[in-house]
Amino acid sequence: MAGVCLSIGIVGVVLPLVPGVIFLVAGLALLSSANTLFANWLDERLMRYPKMQECFVQVKTRFFITQ
């Protein structure tokens, strides 16, 4: 599922009709809940970019993804 979301997100960055950012964030959220190494990497990025953290939290709460 994470791979599908990331793939759609990458396509969405290129094509203007597909919302790419939301799928990229959803894919990252799914990966972070499955892999601790990726979760640590993502936590470092979220501390560096607070706006990305706000979007990430909204997606996690909307899709009920828990760790």
ABEGO torsion letter per residue (X at the ends): XAAAAAAAAAAAAABAABBAAAAAAAAAAAAAAABAAAAAAAAAAAAABAAAAAAAAAAAAAAGBBX
